[in-house]
C-alpha cells in the first residue's frame, strides 16, 4: 500500500522534480518505511523523530538528514493534498540545523595529484578534467550526449540540470584534449559522452566507487561533488563575479553561491597569513 502511494507521489511530481531529486527522495522514503515498518497513514511524529535520531547516531551530516526529512515532508504534504490523511505526522517535526561550515575543496596541489594518479587511464583522466573544468554535478555529467558538446566554442549544453533548468557550461583547452583522447581510444559506439560497454551512460555507483579508490590511494577525500566545490572555490579565488559562478553552477538562488564568496575571503586570508 505504501508503494502505491509513493508511486502516485512521484508520478504527480515528475515534471517538478529533477531525476536526481526523485532518486534521492525514493531512497529516503524506502529507508524510512523499512525502519518504521508501518502503513503510511499510521505513522506518528514520534516515529519520524526516532528515525531522525537513528540517522544522526549513524553519523550522517545534518545536511543529509535535512534532505531525507525534506523527502518525507514532501510526501506527507502530498498525502494531505490528496485527502489521504487527517493529520500530517511531519508537521511538528523540526528540520535539523544545517552546519554553515565552508564546503570542503581541494588545493591546486591536490588537484594535480589527482590528475597524476589518473594519467594512465584516459577515461578516468577525462572524467576528472570534465568535472573540474565545468563544475557540473555527477548526474549532469553522466547525461551529457556527444551532440551536446560544442567543440568550436568549448561549451557543453546541460539539458536538464537541478530543477529541470538547462544551461551552458564552459570547458578548457586541456579538458578538450582529454575528452578527445578518451573518445579516440573508445571502441564503443554510443550517443553518451561517457558510456558503458553496451553503450548506455556510465553508472553513478561505478563513478563513486572509482572516487573511493582514488581517496584511498591519495590519502585525502575526493568525490565528484568535491570537484564541483573545487571548481567554484578556485574561480572565487580568481575574483570571478558571484553572478557568473552562480550561472555556471546552475544555482537558481544566489544564496547557494554566497558560501563561495566566504570561501574566497577565507582563501585570501590564507594567502595573507603566508606572508606574515
GUSEZA-506443 format. One record per atom (N, C-alpha, C): atom name; x, y, z negated; residue number from 1. Coordinates in steps of 0.2 Angstrom, whole numbers. Atoms other than C-alpha are relative to their C-alpha. Layout:
N
> CA,X,Y,Z,NUM
...
***
This chain:
276
> N,4,-6,0,1
> CA,0,0,0,1
> C,4,6,0,1
> N,-4,-6,0,2
> CA,14,12,-4,2
> C,3,1,7,2
> N,-3,-1,-7,3
> CA,22,8,13,3
> C,-4,3,5,3
> N,5,-3,-5,4
> CA,6,13,22,4
> C,0,7,-1,4
> N,1,-7,2,5
> CA,5,29,13,5
> C,7,4,2,5
> N,-7,-3,-2,6
> CA,24,33,16,6
> C,0,1,8,6
> N,1,0,-7,7
> CA,21,29,35,7
> C,-4,6,2,7
> N,4,-5,-2,8
> CA,7,41,36,8
> C,4,7,-1,8
> N,-4,-6,2,9
> CA,18,54,27,9
> C,5,2,5,9
> N,-5,-2,-5,10
> CA,32,53,39,10
> C,-2,1,7,10
> N,3,-1,-7,11
> CA,21,52,55,11
> C,-3,7,0,11
> N,3,-7,0,12
> CA,12,68,50,12
> C,6,5,-1,12
> N,-5,-5,1,13
> CA,29,77,46,13
> C,5,-1,6,13
> N,-5,2,-5,14
> CA,38,70,62,14
> C,3,7,3,14
> N,-2,-6,-3,15
> CA,38,87,70,15
> C,3,5,-4,15
> N,-3,-5,4,16
> CA,43,97,55,16
> C,7,-2,-3,16
> N,-7,2,3,17
> CA,57,86,48,17
> C,5,-2,5,17
> N,-5,2,-5,18
> CA,73,83,57,18
> C,1,-8,-1,18
> N,-2,7,1,19
> CA,79,65,59,19
> C,4,-2,-6,19
> N,-4,1,6,20
> CA,91,67,45,20
> C,-4,1,-6,20
> N,5,-1,6,21
> CA,78,73,33,21
> C,-4,-6,-1,21
> N,4,6,1,22
> CA,67,58,37,22
> C,5,-6,-2,22
> N,-4,6,2,23
> CA,82,46,35,23
> C,1,1,-8,23
> N,-1,-1,7,24
> CA,86,54,18,24
> C,-6,-1,-5,24
> N,7,1,4,25
> CA,68,55,12,25
> C,-2,-7,-1,25
> N,2,7,0,26
> CA,65,37,17,26
> C,4,-4,-6,26
> N,-5,3,5,27
> CA,80,31,6,27
> C,-3,2,-7,27
> N,2,-3,7,28
> CA,74,42,-9,28
> C,-6,-4,-2,28
> N,7,3,2,29
> CA,56,35,-8,29
> C,1,-7,-1,29
> N,-1,8,1,30
> CA,62,17,-6,30
> C,3,-1,-7,30
> N,-4,1,6,31
> CA,74,19,-21,31
> C,-5,1,-6,31
> N,5,-1,6,32
> CA,60,27,-32,32
> C,-5,-5,-1,32
> N,5,5,1,33
> CA,47,14,-29,33
> C,3,-7,-1,33
> N,-3,6,2,34
> CA,59,0,-31,34
> C,2,0,-7,34
> N,-2,-1,8,35
> CA,65,7,-48,35
> C,-7,0,-4,35
> N,6,-1,4,36
> CA,47,12,-53,36
> C,-5,-6,0,36
> N,4,5,-1,37
> CA,38,-3,-46,37
> C,-7,1,-2,37
> N,7,-2,1,38
> CA,21,5,-47,38
> C,-4,2,7,38
> N,4,-2,-5,39
> CA,7,9,-35,39
> C,1,8,0,39
> N,-2,-7,0,40
> CA,10,27,-29,40
> C,-5,4,-4,40
> N,5,-4,3,41
> CA,-7,33,-37,41
> C,0,-2,-8,41
> N,0,2,7,42
> CA,-2,25,-54,42
> C,6,4,-3,42
> N,-6,-3,3,43
> CA,14,35,-56,43
> C,-1,6,-4,43
> N,1,-6,5,44
> CA,16,47,-71,44
> C,6,4,1,44
> N,-6,-5,0,45
> CA,28,62,-73,45
> C,5,-4,-4,45
> N,-5,3,4,46
> CA,37,51,-86,46
> C,4,-5,4,46
> N,-3,5,-4,47
> CA,41,38,-73,47
> C,5,4,4,47
> N,-5,-4,-4,48
> CA,49,52,-62,48
> C,6,2,-4,48
> N,-5,-3,5,49
> CA,59,59,-77,49
> C,5,-6,-1,49
> N,-5,6,1,50
> CA,66,41,-81,50
> C,4,-1,6,50
> N,-4,1,-6,51
> CA,71,39,-63,51
> C,5,5,1,51
> N,-5,-5,0,52
> CA,80,55,-63,52
> C,6,-1,-5,52
> N,-5,2,5,53
> CA,89,51,-79,53
> C,4,-5,2,53
> N,-4,5,-2,54
> CA,95,35,-72,54
> C,4,2,6,54
> N,-5,-3,-6,55
> CA,102,44,-56,55
> C,5,4,-3,55
> N,-5,-4,3,56
> CA,111,56,-67,56
> C,5,-5,-4,56
> N,-4,5,4,57
> CA,118,41,-78,57
> C,5,-3,5,57
> N,-5,4,-5,58
> CA,125,33,-62,58
> C,5,5,3,58
> N,-5,-5,-2,59
> CA,135,49,-59,59
> C,-2,4,6,59
> N,2,-4,-6,60
> CA,125,57,-44,60
> C,1,7,-2,60
> N,0,-7,1,61
> CA,128,75,-42,61
> C,-6,3,0,61
> N,6,-3,0,62
> CA,115,87,-46,62
> C,-4,2,7,62
> N,3,-1,-6,63
> CA,113,92,-28,63
> C,-4,-6,3,63
> N,2,6,-3,64
> CA,110,74,-23,64
> C,-7,-2,-3,64
> N,6,1,4,65
> CA,97,72,-37,65
> C,-5,4,2,65
> N,4,-5,-2,66
> CA,89,88,-32,66
> C,-4,-2,7,66
> N,2,2,-6,67
> CA,87,81,-14,67
> C,-5,-6,0,67
> N,5,5,1,68
> CA,79,65,-20,68
> C,-6,2,-3,68
> N,6,-3,3,69
> CA,67,74,-31,69
> C,-4,4,5,69
> N,3,-4,-5,70
> CA,63,85,-16,70
> C,-5,-5,4,70
> N,3,5,-4,71
> CA,58,70,-6,71
> C,-6,-3,-3,71
> N,6,2,4,72
> CA,46,64,-20,72
> C,-5,5,0,72
> N,4,-6,0,73
> CA,39,81,-22,73
> C,-4,1,6,73
> N,3,-1,-6,74
> CA,35,82,-4,74
> C,-5,-5,2,74
> N,5,6,-1,75
> CA,27,65,-3,75
> C,-6,1,-4,75
> N,6,-1,4,76
> CA,16,69,-18,76
> C,-4,6,2,76
> N,4,-6,-3,77
> CA,11,86,-11,77
> C,-4,-2,6,77
> N,4,2,-6,78
> CA,6,77,5,78
> C,-6,-4,-3,78
> N,5,4,2,79
> CA,-4,64,-5,79
> C,-6,4,-3,79
> N,5,-4,3,80
> CA,-13,78,-14,80
> C,-4,4,6,80
> N,3,-3,-6,81
> CA,-17,87,3,81
> C,-5,-5,3,81
> N,4,5,-3,82
> CA,-24,71,9,82
> C,-6,-3,-5,82
> N,5,2,5,83
> CA,-35,69,-7,83
> C,0,-7,-2,83
> N,-2,7,2,84
> CA,-27,53,-11,84
> C,1,-1,-8,84
> N,-1,0,7,85
> CA,-24,58,-29,85
> C,-4,6,-4,85
> N,3,-5,4,86
> CA,-32,68,-43,86
> C,5,5,-3,86
> N,-5,-4,3,87
> CA,-16,74,-51,87
> C,7,-2,3,87
> N,-7,0,-3,88
> CA,2,77,-44,88
> C,5,-2,-6,88
> N,-5,2,5,89
> CA,15,67,-55,89
> C,6,4,0,89
> N,-6,-4,-1,90
> CA,29,78,-49,90
> C,0,7,-2,90
> N,1,-7,1,91
> CA,21,95,-53,91
> C,4,3,-6,91
> N,-3,-2,6,92
> CA,28,96,-71,92
> C,7,-2,0,92
> N,-7,2,1,93
> CA,45,89,-67,93
> C,4,5,3,93
> N,-4,-6,-2,94
> CA,58,102,-66,94
> C,6,-2,4,94
> N,-5,2,-5,95
> CA,71,102,-52,95
> C,7,1,-4,95
> N,-7,-1,4,96
> CA,89,99,-59,96
> C,4,6,3,96
> N,-4,-6,-1,97
> CA,100,114,-60,97
> C,6,-2,5,97
> N,-5,2,-4,98
> CA,112,114,-45,98
> C,7,4,-2,98
> N,-6,-3,1,99
> CA,130,117,-48,99
> C,2,5,5,99
> N,-2,-5,-5,100
> CA,136,133,-39,100
> C,7,0,1,100
> N,-8,0,-1,101
> CA,154,127,-38,101
> C,1,1,8,101
> N,-2,-1,-7,102
> CA,163,131,-22,102
> C,1,-7,4,102
> N,0,6,-3,103
> CA,162,117,-9,103
> C,8,-2,1,103
> N,-7,3,0,104
> CA,177,105,-8,104
> C,2,0,8,104
> N,-3,0,-7,105
> CA,188,108,8,105
> C,7,-1,0,105
> N,-7,2,-1,106
> CA,205,103,15,106
> C,4,6,1,106
> N,-5,-5,-2,107
> CA,220,114,16,107
> C,2,-2,7,107
> N,-2,1,-7,108
> CA,228,116,33,108
> C,5,-6,0,108
> N,-5,5,1,109
> CA,242,104,27,109
> C,-4,-7,0,109
> N,4,7,0,110
> CA,229,90,23,110
> C,-4,-1,6,110
> N,3,1,-7,111
> CA,220,93,40,111
> C,6,-3,4,111
> N,-5,2,-4,112
> CA,237,90,48,112
> C,2,-8,-2,112
> N,-1,7,2,113
> CA,240,74,38,113
> C,-6,-5,2,113
> N,5,4,-3,114
> CA,223,68,43,114
> C,1,-1,8,114
> N,-1,0,-7,115
> CA,227,72,61,115
> C,5,-5,2,115
> N,-5,5,-1,116
> CA,243,62,60,116
> C,-2,-7,-1,116
> N,2,7,1,117
> CA,235,47,52,117
> C,-4,-3,5,117
> N,4,3,-5,118
> CA,223,45,66,118
> C,3,1,7,118
> N,-3,-2,-6,119
> CA,235,50,80,119
> C,1,-6,5,119
> N,-1,6,-5,120
> CA,237,32,87,120
> C,-7,-3,2,120
> N,7,2,-3,121
> CA,218,29,89,121
> C,-3,6,3,121
> N,3,-5,-3,122
> CA,211,40,102,122
> C,-7,2,-2,122
> N,7,-1,2,123
> CA,193,38,97,123
> C,0,4,-7,123
> N,0,-3,7,124
> CA,196,42,78,124
> C,3,7,0,124
> N,-4,-7,-1,125
> CA,208,57,83,125
> C,-5,5,3,125
> N,5,-5,-3,126
> CA,194,64,94,126
> C,-5,2,-4,126
> N,5,-1,5,127
> CA,181,62,81,127
> C,2,5,-5,127
> N,-3,-5,5,128
> CA,192,71,68,128
> C,0,7,3,128
> N,0,-6,-3,129
> CA,195,85,80,129
> C,-6,3,2,129
> N,7,-3,-2,130
> CA,177,87,86,130
> C,-3,2,-7,130
> N,3,-2,6,131
> CA,171,88,68,131
> C,3,6,-3,131
> N,-4,-5,2,132
> CA,185,100,63,132
> C,-1,6,4,132
> N,0,-6,-4,133
> CA,184,111,78,133
> C,-7,3,1,133
> N,7,-3,-1,134
> CA,165,113,79,134
> C,-4,1,-6,134
> N,3,-1,6,135
> CA,159,111,61,135
> C,-7,-3,0,135
> N,7,3,0,136
> CA,144,100,66,136
> C,-1,-5,-5,136
> N,2,5,4,137
> CA,135,88,55,137
> C,2,-7,3,137
> N,-1,6,-3,138
> CA,139,70,57,138
> C,-6,-3,4,138
> N,6,2,-4,139
> CA,121,66,63,139
> C,0,4,7,139
> N,0,-4,-6,140
> CA,123,80,76,140
> C,5,-2,5,140
> N,-6,3,-4,141
> CA,140,73,82,141
> C,-2,-6,4,141
> N,1,6,-3,142
> CA,133,56,85,142
> C,-6,0,5,142
> N,6,-1,-5,143
> CA,118,63,95,143
> C,2,4,6,143
> N,-2,-4,-6,144
> CA,129,73,107,144
> C,1,-5,6,144
> N,0,4,-6,145
> CA,127,67,125,145
> C,6,3,5,145
> N,-5,-2,-5,146
> CA,140,69,139,146
> C,-2,6,4,146
> N,2,-6,-4,147
> CA,129,81,148,147
> C,-1,6,-4,147
> N,1,-5,4,148
> CA,128,92,133,148
> C,7,4,-1,148
> N,-7,-3,1,149
> CA,147,96,134,149
> C,1,4,6,149
> N,-2,-4,-5,150
> CA,151,111,144,150
> C,7,2,0,150
> N,-7,0,0,151
> CA,169,109,148,151
> C,3,7,2,151
> N,-3,-6,-3,152
> CA,172,125,158,152
> C,0,6,-6,152
> N,1,-5,5,153
> CA,166,136,143,153
> C,2,-2,-7,153
> N,-2,3,7,154
> CA,171,124,129,154
> C,-6,1,-5,154
> N,5,-1,4,155
> CA,154,124,122,155
> C,-4,-7,0,155
> N,4,6,0,156
> CA,143,109,116,156
> C,-7,2,-2,156
> N,7,-1,1,157
> CA,124,110,116,157
> C,-3,-5,-6,157
> N,3,4,5,158
> CA,117,104,99,158
> C,-8,0,1,158
> N,7,0,-2,159
> CA,99,99,105,159
> C,-4,0,-6,159
> N,4,0,6,160
> CA,92,95,88,160
> C,4,0,-7,160
> N,-4,-1,6,161
> CA,101,102,73,161
> C,-5,-1,-6,161
> N,5,0,6,162
> CA,93,103,55,162
> C,-6,5,1,162
> N,6,-4,-1,163
> CA,75,109,55,163
> C,-1,0,8,163
> N,1,1,-7,164
> CA,75,104,74,164
> C,2,7,4,164
> N,-2,-6,-3,165
> CA,84,120,78,165
> C,6,-1,5,165
> N,-5,1,-5,166
> CA,95,120,94,166
> C,5,6,0,166
> N,-5,-5,-1,167
> CA,111,129,96,167
> C,6,-2,4,167
> N,-6,2,-4,168
> CA,128,130,105,168
> C,6,1,-5,168
> N,-7,-1,4,169
> CA,145,127,96,169
> C,5,0,5,169
> N,-6,0,-4,170
> CA,162,130,102,170
> C,5,-5,-1,170
> N,-6,4,2,171
> CA,177,119,103,171
> C,6,2,3,171
> N,-7,-2,-2,172
> CA,196,122,105,172
> C,3,-4,6,172
> N,-4,3,-5,173
> CA,208,118,119,173
> C,2,-7,-2,173
> N,-3,6,3,174
> CA,216,105,108,174
> C,-6,-5,-1,174
> N,5,5,0,175
> CA,199,97,105,175
> C,-2,-3,7,175
> N,2,3,-7,176
> CA,195,96,124,176
> C,5,-5,2,176
> N,-5,5,-2,177
> CA,212,87,126,177
> C,-2,-6,-3,177
> N,2,7,3,178
> CA,207,74,113,178
> C,-6,-3,2,178
> N,6,3,-2,179
> CA,190,72,119,179
> C,1,-4,7,179
> N,-1,3,-7,180
> CA,196,69,137,180
> C,4,-6,0,180
> N,-5,6,1,181
> CA,210,57,131,181
> C,-4,-6,-2,181
> N,5,5,3,182
> CA,196,47,122,182
> C,-4,-3,6,182
> N,5,2,-5,183
> CA,184,47,137,183
> C,4,-4,6,183
> N,-4,3,-6,184
> CA,198,42,150,184
> C,2,-7,-2,184
> N,-2,7,2,185
> CA,203,27,139,185
> C,-7,-4,-1,185
> N,6,4,2,186
> CA,185,22,135,186
> C,-3,-4,6,186
> N,3,5,-6,187
> CA,178,7,146,187
> C,-7,-1,0,187
> N,7,1,0,188
> CA,160,8,141,188
> C,-3,6,3,188
> N,4,-5,-4,189
> CA,148,17,152,189
> C,-6,2,-5,189
> N,5,-2,5,190
> CA,137,27,140,190
> C,-2,8,1,190
> N,2,-7,0,191
> CA,127,44,140,191
> C,3,4,-6,191
> N,-2,-3,7,192
> CA,134,47,122,192
> C,7,2,0,192
> N,-7,-2,0,193
> CA,150,56,119,193
> C,4,-5,-4,193
> N,-3,6,4,194
> CA,154,43,105,194
> C,-4,-5,0,194
> N,5,6,0,195
> CA,147,26,108,195
> C,3,-6,-2,195
> N,-2,7,2,196
> CA,147,8,103,196
> C,2,-4,6,196
> N,-2,5,-6,197
> CA,152,-7,114,197
> C,-6,-1,5,197
> N,6,1,-5,198
> CA,134,-8,121,198
> C,-3,6,2,198
> N,2,-6,-3,199
> CA,133,10,125,199
> C,-4,5,-4,199
> N,4,-4,5,200
> CA,122,16,110,200
> C,5,5,-4,200
> N,-4,-4,4,201
> CA,128,30,99,201
> C,4,-4,-6,201
> N,-3,3,5,202
> CA,141,26,86,202
> C,-4,0,-7,202
> N,4,0,6,203
> CA,133,21,69,203
> C,3,4,-6,203
> N,-2,-4,6,204
> CA,134,33,54,204
> C,4,-4,-5,204
> N,-3,4,5,205
> CA,138,19,42,205
> C,7,-2,2,205
> N,-6,1,-2,206
> CA,153,15,53,206
> C,5,6,-1,206
> N,-4,-6,1,207
> CA,160,33,53,207
> C,1,1,-7,207
> N,-2,-1,7,208
> CA,158,34,34,208
> C,4,-5,-3,208
> N,-5,5,2,209
> CA,167,18,32,209
> C,7,2,2,209
> N,-6,-2,-3,210
> CA,181,24,43,210
> C,3,6,-5,210
> N,-2,-5,4,211
> CA,182,40,32,211
> C,2,-2,-7,211
> N,-2,3,6,212
> CA,183,30,16,212
> C,7,-3,0,212
> N,-7,3,-1,213
> CA,198,21,23,213
> C,5,5,1,213
> N,-5,-5,-1,214
> CA,206,37,28,214
> C,2,3,-7,214
> N,-1,-3,7,215
> CA,203,44,10,215
> C,5,-4,-4,215
> N,-5,5,4,216
> CA,212,28,3,216
> C,7,1,2,216
> N,-7,-1,-3,217
> CA,227,30,14,217
> C,3,6,-1,217
> N,-3,-6,1,218
> CA,229,48,12,218
> C,1,2,-8,218
> N,0,-2,7,219
> CA,226,49,-7,219
> C,-4,6,-2,219
> N,5,-5,2,220
> CA,213,63,-6,220
> C,-6,-1,4,220
> N,6,1,-3,221
> CA,195,63,-2,221
> C,-2,4,6,221
> N,2,-3,-6,222
> CA,189,66,15,222
> C,-6,-3,3,222
> N,6,3,-3,223
> CA,171,64,23,223
> C,-1,4,6,223
> N,2,-4,-6,224
> CA,163,70,39,224
> C,-2,7,-3,224
> N,2,-6,3,225
> CA,155,84,28,225
> C,5,4,-2,225
> N,-6,-4,2,226
> CA,172,89,21,226
> C,2,4,6,226
> N,-3,-4,-6,227
> CA,177,94,38,227
> C,-4,5,2,227
> N,5,-5,-2,228
> CA,161,104,41,228
> C,2,6,-5,228
> N,-2,-5,5,229
> CA,166,114,24,229
> C,7,3,2,229
> N,-7,-2,-1,230
> CA,184,115,30,230
> C,0,5,6,230
> N,1,-4,-6,231
> CA,179,122,47,231
> C,-2,7,-2,231
> N,2,-7,2,232
> CA,169,136,39,232
> C,4,4,-5,232
> N,-4,-3,5,233
> CA,181,139,25,233
> C,6,3,4,233
> N,-6,-2,-3,234
> CA,196,141,37,234
> C,-2,6,5,234
> N,3,-6,-4,235
> CA,185,153,48,235
> C,-1,6,-5,235
> N,1,-5,5,236
> CA,181,163,32,236
> C,6,3,-2,236
> N,-6,-2,2,237
> CA,199,164,28,237
> C,3,5,5,237
> N,-2,-4,-5,238
> CA,202,172,45,238
> C,-4,6,1,238
> N,4,-6,0,239
> CA,189,185,41,239
> C,-5,0,5,239
> N,6,0,-4,240
> CA,176,179,53,240
> C,-6,3,-3,240
> N,6,-3,3,241
> CA,160,189,50,241
> C,-5,-6,-2,241
> N,5,5,2,242
> CA,147,179,40,242
> C,-5,-2,4,242
> N,5,2,-5,243
> CA,134,180,53,243
> C,2,-5,5,243
> N,-3,5,-5,244
> CA,145,171,66,244
> C,1,-7,-3,244
> N,-1,7,3,245
> CA,149,157,54,245
> C,-7,-3,-1,245
> N,7,2,1,246
> CA,130,156,50,246
> C,-2,-3,6,246
> N,3,2,-6,247
> CA,126,154,68,247
> C,4,-6,3,247
> N,-4,6,-2,248
> CA,140,141,72,248
> C,-2,-6,-5,248
> N,2,5,4,249
> CA,135,131,57,249
> C,-8,-2,1,249
> N,7,1,-1,250
> CA,116,132,61,250
> C,-4,1,-6,250
> N,4,-2,7,251
> CA,111,139,44,251
> C,-6,5,2,251
> N,5,-4,-1,252
> CA,94,146,45,252
> C,0,6,-5,252
> N,0,-5,5,253
> CA,96,155,29,253
> C,7,2,-2,253
> N,-7,-2,1,254
> CA,111,166,27,254
> C,3,-1,-7,254
> N,-3,2,7,255
> CA,112,162,8,255
> C,4,-6,0,255
> N,-4,6,0,256
> CA,118,145,13,256
> C,7,1,2,256
> N,-7,-1,-2,257
> CA,133,153,21,257
> C,4,5,-5,257
> N,-4,-5,5,258
> CA,137,166,7,258
> C,5,-4,-4,258
> N,-5,4,5,259
> CA,146,152,-3,259
> C,7,0,4,259
> N,-6,0,-4,260
> CA,159,153,11,260
> C,4,7,-1,260
> N,-3,-7,1,261
> CA,162,172,8,261
> C,3,-1,-7,261
> N,-3,1,6,262
> CA,165,167,-10,262
> C,7,-4,0,262
> N,-6,4,-1,263
> CA,177,154,-4,263
> C,6,4,3,263
> N,-5,-4,-3,264
> CA,186,167,7,264
> C,3,4,-6,264
> N,-3,-4,6,265
> CA,188,178,-9,265
> C,5,-4,-4,265
> N,-4,4,4,266
> CA,195,163,-18,266
> C,7,-2,4,266
> N,-6,2,-4,267
> CA,207,159,-3,267
> C,5,6,-1,267
> N,-4,-6,0,268
> CA,213,177,-3,268
> C,4,1,-7,268
> N,-3,-1,7,269
> CA,216,177,-22,269
> C,6,-5,-1,269
> N,-5,6,0,270
> CA,226,160,-20,270
> C,6,3,4,270
> N,-6,-3,-4,271
> CA,237,169,-7,271
> C,3,6,-4,271
> N,-3,-5,4,272
> CA,239,184,-18,272
> C,4,-2,-6,272
> N,-3,2,6,273
> CA,244,174,-33,273
> C,7,-3,2,273
> N,-6,2,-2,274
> CA,258,166,-22,274
> C,6,5,0,274
> N,-5,-5,0,275
> CA,267,182,-21,275
> C,1,4,-7,275
> N,-1,-3,6,276
> CA,266,187,-39,276
> C,6,-4,-4,276
***
